[in-house]
Amino acid sequence: MYSRIFTFCFQSLDAAKIGVGHLSTEIGGAIAQANIASLNILLHKEGKVTMVVRFDSLEDMNRFTQEQSRVLAGIQDVFKLREMTQNTAVSVYVFNREAATTIA
């Protein structure tokens, strides 16, 4: 799996909470279209947000990065981020527990 990791450093925790809502709506709404395999958005108490987007193919990841650049630039401009970084990584080990329903 290929991963794109974004780090957004907001001015405050309150701004980060609002920013997370926008990211969830914009990026979450593009899951099927962008062929996203996994999306995690993490809110840190100091106003930092980490978003990890995983893809099955490099082509999907590159297309997502290009198509979502407007959304990411908008977040940076509207919220006057202290810093925004993007990194690419290959997932070496990923574990996700499957949800299960137990009927008693």
N, C-alpha and C positions, 0 to 999 in steps of 0.2 A: 504494500500500500504506500501511496505517496501522500505526504502531509504538507499542508501549508499552515504555518503558525504565525498568527498576527498578535502583536501586543500593542494595546492602546493605553496611553497614560493620560487620563483625564485630569482636569483641574481640581476635582473634588469627587468624593464618593457619590454625592447626589447627582452630579453630571454623569458619572459612570453608570448609575442606575438607569438614567434616561437613555443613555447611549446603548446600553444592553438591549433595551426595548426595540430600538431602531435596528440594531444588528440582527436580533431574533426575527423581526418581521421581514427585513430585506433578504438576508442570507437564508433564513429558514424557509422563506417563501420560494426560494430558487433551488431547493433540494432536488426535486425531480428533473427540472430543466438542466441543471448543472451536473447531474449524475453524481451527487455527493454520496459517499458511502457512510460517512460519519461526521457529525458536527457537535462540537463541545464549545460552550461559551462559559468562561469562568470569571467571576467577579471577585477581585481582591479587596480587602478592607481599606487599602490606601488609595483607592480610586483607579486601580489598574485593571484592565480587562484582557484576558488571553482567550483567543479564539483558535481552535484547532479544527481544520477542515481536512478530511481524509478522502482520497480518491483511489479507485482501482487502477487507473491508468494515468500516465504522465500527460497525455493529450487532454483528458478531462480537467486535470489540475491547471494546465496552462490556459485552457479556454475559460475556466472559471476566473482565474486571475485577471485576464483581459476584460471579460464581460462585467466583472464586479468592481473594476477600478473606479468607476464613477461613484458607486455607493461608498467605497472606502475613502475616496477623496472628499466626499461630502461630509462624512463623519469627522474627518480631520479638520475641515474648514469650519463647520458649524460649531463644533465643541472646542475649537482652539486647543487641540491636544498638546500636551507638553512634549510628547514623543509618540511616534508610531513606527513599529518595526515589522518587517515581514521576513520570514525564513522558510526554507524548504528543507524537508527531511524525509527519509525513507523509514517507515515504521518497521522496527526490528521485532518487537514483541508487543502485541495488543491483546488484552483480555477484557471481554465484556460478558458479564453474567446474563444469561437469557432470563427474561421474566417468565414465571411459571404460575399457573393457577392450581390450587389444591382444593379439591372438593371433599369436605368431611362428611 
